[in-house]
Amino acid sequence: MKKVKRIRMIILVAILTIVQPVILIEAAFSDQTAAQGSPLSLHDAIQSALEKNPLLDAAQSRVSASAERITQAKSGFYPKVYISEAYQLTTTPMWAFGMKLNQGIITQQDFDPDRLNDPSSIDNFNTMLWMTWPLFDSGQTWFARQQSETAHQASAAGYDRTRQEIISQTIAAYTDLVFAKESVAVVDQALQTAEVHLRLIQNRYNSGLTVKSDLLRARVHISELEQQQVEANSQYLIAQAALSMVMGEETQCDVLPVTLPVKKDIPAKALAEWIEMALAGRPDLQQTKFYEQTARTEIKKSRSAHWPSVNLNGSYEINTADFDDTANNYTVGANVTLNLFSGNGISAREREALYLHNEINANVRAMNQKIQLETREAYYRVRSAEKRIQAAELSVDEALEALRIVGNRYDNGQVPIVSLLDAEMTVIRARNNLNMALKDHIQSRAQLALAVGDLGASFQ
């Protein structure tokens, strides 16, 4: 009678063992992680990254700096005005005579040869206001202004690309954290199930219904799961650190991701349409094209150095020895300069600009090919992830059903313990495969949007 009750108790425990994992596995990890960090959605993570990531600050600074270079280039069209104050004390005959002349204090005695050849020391305070105005500087300022404006557009395109890359990195880090969290949940639940099975096997062993090797194998299985648990927890902490870094946090933040990856269809477009969209919208491609335009302008700028330049200049100065008696004068003039020969330097700069332009042209062609490849890869990965999700969902259902069947058969003594443990590991692999497929799907969707240059902060 006692033996019958014991067998009934064992069967009851077995039923609970099989049913409980099916019920709890969907809610796994919720209680354990509820107190671990503050909730964080994917949208909030992206916003934090866009506000705090230092790489985006650096890109914004480059844009601001390029805007200032436009002002610098335009300044070449305007006159430049200077003022200076100088003091001199000299006994040099020519300078001494000239200073007296500038001060307006020359007398007849100053023409005495002895005074001219051996003058007394004289000091002079010279106040000068002068101006230069390049009316035409061989087109250098004109082309420099064009280059600075194009460079500013290139910097703005580079900022857009950096912004999209940071969004992509945030999505990848966030979904990696979600996957790490779910991996911990799967291992934790598997460990709970294995511990229940161990108690069941212990009871069966104590009742003489199984051999000691089954008990030892169950303990080894738990030990393996505990090692997986340590590794899963380690990966979760690493994912936390990676997300904190891309969000621009100085120290690691303990956050609880609340946006779970779900399968969302991409817009219904043929691959050729995605590629066309990428070639038209990629900011980094536009940036390289702006660089090509700047290089093309540099060729014209180098050639224009053969042209003449025209400058206006003028000055007004006051000379005095004691700021009591003063004399003033002014000078205005213009000059035209034409480079007749510069040792072939101008021609060499022109050829250099041409070679650099050819280099950038080659880079544009290479980037076109690279963008097409990236778009194809992202597109195929999205499609692959969609199919993997379907297969993984079916695998999870089948693995859970197989675990239930094997559990019943083990309770009836029809299969060895190895079959039960294999069934448990199959459930773990199936759920991890599903989580991996969901993670890969959202990351590949983000990569596709990044590849075509259309990844925004509202990505879901």
Rosetta blueprint (number, residue, H / E / L):
1 M L
2 K H
3 K H
4 V H
5 K H
6 R H
7 I H
8 R H
9 M H
10 I H
11 I H
12 L H
13 V H
14 A H
15 I H
16 L H
17 T H
18 I H
19 V H
20 Q H
21 P H
22 V H
23 I H
24 L H
25 I H
26 E H
27 A H
28 A L
29 F L
30 S H
31 D H
32 Q H
33 T H
34 A L
35 A L
36 Q L
37 G L
38 S E
39 P E
40 L E
41 S L
42 L H
43 H H
44 D H
45 A H
46 I H
47 Q H
48 S H
49 A H
50 L H
51 E H
52 K H
53 N L
54 P H
55 L H
56 L H
57 D H
58 A H
59 A H
60 Q H
61 S H
62 R H
63 V H
64 S H
65 A H
66 S H
67 A H
68 E H
69 R H
70 I H
71 T H
72 Q H
73 A H
74 K H
75 S H
76 G H
77 F H
78 Y L
79 P L
80 K E
81 V E
82 Y E
83 I E
84 S E
85 E E
86 A E
87 Y E
88 Q E
89 L E
90 T E
91 T L
92 T L
93 P H
94 M H
95 W H
96 A H
97 F H
98 G H
99 M H
100 K H
101 L H
102 N H
103 Q H
104 G L
105 I L
106 I L
107 T L
108 Q H
109 Q H
110 D H
111 F H
112 D L
113 P H
114 D H
115 R H
116 L H
117 N H
118 D L
119 P L
120 S L
121 S L
122 I E
123 D E
124 N E
125 F E
126 N E
127 T E
128 M E
129 L E
130 W E
131 M E
132 T E
133 W E
134 P E
135 L E
136 F E
137 D E
138 S L
139 G L
140 Q H
141 T H
142 W H
143 F H
144 A H
145 R H
146 Q H
147 Q H
148 S H
149 E H
150 T H
151 A H
152 H H
153 Q H
154 A H
155 S H
156 A H
157 A H
158 G H
159 Y H
160 D H
161 R H
162 T H
163 R H
164 Q H
165 E H
166 I H
167 I H
168 S H
169 Q H
170 T H
171 I H
172 A H
173 A H
174 Y H
175 T H
176 D H
177 L H
178 V H
179 F H
180 A H
181 K H
182 E H
183 S H
184 V H
185 A H
186 V H
187 V H
188 D H
189 Q H
190 A H
191 L H
192 Q H
193 T H
194 A H
195 E H
196 V H
197 H H
198 L H
199 R H
200 L H
201 I H
202 Q H
203 N H
204 R H
205 Y H
206 N H
207 S L
208 G L
209 L L
210 T L
211 V L
212 K H
213 S H
214 D H
215 L H
216 L H
217 R H
218 A H
219 R H
220 V H
221 H H
222 I H
223 S H
224 E H
225 L H
226 E H
227 Q H
228 Q H
229 Q H
230 V H
231 E H
232 A H
233 N H
234 S H
235 Q H
236 Y H
237 L H
238 I H
239 A H
240 Q H
241 A H
242 A H
243 L H
244 S H
245 M H
246 V H
247 M L
248 G L
249 E L
250 E L
251 T L
252 Q L
253 C L
254 D L
255 V E
256 L E
257 P E
258 V L
259 T L
260 L L
261 P L
262 V L
263 K L
264 K L
265 D L
266 I L
267 P L
268 A L
269 K L
270 A L
271 L H
272 A H
273 E H
274 W H
275 I H
276 E H
277 M H
278 A H
279 L H
280 A H
281 G H
282 R L
283 P H
284 D H
285 L H
286 Q H
287 Q H
288 T H
289 K H
290 F H
291 Y H
292 E H
293 Q H
294 T H
295 A H
296 R H
297 T H
298 E H
299 I H
300 K H
301 K H
302 S H
303 R H
304 S H
305 A L
306 H L
307 W L
308 P L
309 S E
310 V E
311 N E
312 L E
313 N E
314 G E
315 S E
316 Y E
317 E E
318 I E
319 N E
320 T E
321 A L
322 D L
323 F L
324 D L
325 D L
326 T E
327 A E
328 N E
329 N E
330 Y E
331 T E
332 V E
333 G E
334 A E
335 N E
336 V E
337 T E
338 L L
339 N L
340 L L
341 F L
342 S L
343 G L
344 N L
345 G H
346 I H
347 S H
348 A H
349 R H
350 E H
351 R H
352 E H
353 A H
354 L H
355 Y H
356 L H
357 H H
358 N H
359 E H
360 I H
361 N H
362 A H
363 N H
364 V H
365 R H
366 A H
367 M H
368 N H
369 Q H
370 K H
371 I H
372 Q H
373 L H
374 E H
375 T H
376 R H
377 E H
378 A H
379 Y H
380 Y H
381 R H
382 V H
383 R H
384 S H
385 A H
386 E H
387 K H
388 R H
389 I H
390 Q H
391 A H
392 A H
393 E H
394 L H
395 S H
396 V H
397 D H
398 E H
399 A H
400 L H
401 E H
402 A H
403 L H
404 R H
405 I H
406 V H
407 G H
408 N H
409 R H
410 Y H
411 D H
412 N L
413 G L
414 Q L
415 V L
416 P L
417 I H
418 V H
419 S H
420 L H
421 L H
422 D H
423 A H
424 E H
425 M H
426 T H
427 V H
428 I H
429 R H
430 A H
431 R H
432 N H
433 N H
434 L H
435 N H
436 M H
437 A H
438 L H
439 K H
440 D H
441 H H
442 I H
443 Q H
444 S H
445 R H
446 A H
447 Q H
448 L H
449 A H
450 L H
451 A H
452 V L
453 G L
454 D L
455 L L
456 G L
457 A L
458 S L
459 F L
460 Q L
